[in-house]
Amino acid sequence: MSKICVIGSSSMDLVVTSPKRPAAGETVLGESFKTVPGGKGANQAVAAARLGAEVHMIGCVGDDHYGKAILDNFQANGVLTDYVEPVTGQESGTAHIVLADGDNSIIVVKGANDHVTPEYVQKALPAIKQADIVLIQQEIPEETVDYVSGLCSSLGIPLLLNPAPARPLRPETVEHAAYITPNEHEASVLFQGMSREEALKRYPEKLFITEGKNGVRYHNGLEERVVPSFPVNAIDTTGAGDTFNAGFAVALSEGQSIESALRFANRAASLSVLKFGAQGGMPKRDEVERELS
Ligand code: RIB
């Protein structure tokens, strides 16, 4: 069983389903409201655990009832929580999601996730040093992402950086990461002034641009390649990117080739959108393998 550390956010998703997205100044009547576990870090940790890895989550929750529910959810999914601490007097992170017109829009309030500092991460060094791969995203402080990239590089542990939500990265952080997985919008923020082709060619087998229904695009050192996604009728795409990143990390940590790892990740992501909620449709390992065979 491969060992994965996920360093990132743990939040509660407050999800409104509505026939229409309100314009500025407009009020619309929604259809339903649900509260479900989310946060990009937590989603990736849960997805990786369901896909068969031993997963340590490194993060913070609030000392509120959401924090307790987030911890319970990790435990129900077999994610190790030795390095998930409640922060006294702090609210848990929340994501305010509108599902309308077949897509989502999200506002994240970081709350306790802002306490995932470089000093906090240092407490988890014993787990990080044992990891086959580390996953990180950008719903935690920027200096933590920079610190972890340097740490993983110095320890010789591959870091998969999912640069979401989008913000520019320091050149050293890009150099230190083993894999970077932006979507098209995030890639345009990261590689300003460079065309997609130039960016992919500059970072062969490091930069993987996810293009939703089209699949994933990367450069293998010789040519640009697209590994196609699996067509499905999506119910809720929230968390599909997180499932992709978790699947990619799990497959890579098991020694699969890049192409095989991307197929595995795409298949897992395609299954994840068949149910409501970021984590609702995240598949178990045997479901992905059944579909792939
Ligand atoms: O990637 C999906 C996640 O982004 C949601 O679960 C929400 O928490 C937001 O952070």
Residues whose N, C-alpha, C, O or C-beta is under 5 A from the ligand:
A	BS01	RIB	S11 D13 G38 G39 K40 A95 V108 T238 G239 D242 A278
